């Protein structure tokens, strides 16, 4: 079963956030990680320096914990940024240490588009990244794609997707790795997570899919080949406006369980730490969440987050540990200015 729902205005549009503007990775080697994304992804540095002194306290760390950061973006894009953060001297562990694809908790991966998946697969492999499989070509509803899951330092997983059919349109800045457009969570209680995003956060469904692989054999999620056509997966992709821009993908496996890493999905642990969403009226959205039984995990706090300037920020926690941060700039702006 598959459904693709058109994005549209909802009753709560006035208070809803946009799709996530950026993803936060906690890394052990800030300089090396930034160099990798400059050289391999072709991304440019927008911010490089020390994070706001109040960020450590907002995340529940010691106020004197330094945080260094680098913000990168695909040139020409105004969303899907990557913010790398490092916590010098902090005691850390990987959020999803030694995780299998069916292990739950935290954020599993981020998705980017590529023009030539086999070339990027080779390039990342030569740089020491590991993969759950070789690139796999498969049909997903009306789409035919090549996809591969790459796992790098700190347990970060990047899903690289090359569209085969129908032809990809509307991505004028796609050169090496596109901006980040989607992020996946593997969840144990699928219905609870779906209710959280759809009914409590007010996100709209872009796509639903349910079923096993069409036949046994190699598959993107590295399921045992003889079981791939037997293990049913539920997939739902949602975003504030019901599109595949800044969206969240939930995956649940029927009859397959693994370790749960939810408790480790907090700063300063290493890996994919948080998704950040801009919102025009944080107080109004917070009120909406409260009316649906969702209270802040951290904040609201007033911080300076470059390049947005002074912001009001609130962190909430999804049912299985993923951190979602909603921020409202105090002034105008909210996106990096294009270079002349």
ABEGO torsion letter per residue (X at the ends): XBBBBBBBBBAAAAABBBBBABBBBBBABAAAAAAAAAAAAGBBBABBEBBBAAAAAAAGBBAABBBBBBBBBBBGBABGBBBBBBBBGBBBBBABBGBBAABBEEBABBBBBBABAAAAAAAAAAAGBBBABBBBBBBBEABBBBBBBBBBBGGBBBBBBBBAOBBBBGBAABABBBBBABBBBBBABAAAAAAAAAAAAGBBBABBBBEBBABBEBBAAGBBAAAAAABBBBBBBBBAAGBABGBBBBBBBBGBBBBBAAAABBOABBEBABBBBBBABAAAAAAAAAAAGBBBABOBBBBBBOAAEBBBBBBBBBAAGBBBBBBBBABBEGBBBBBX
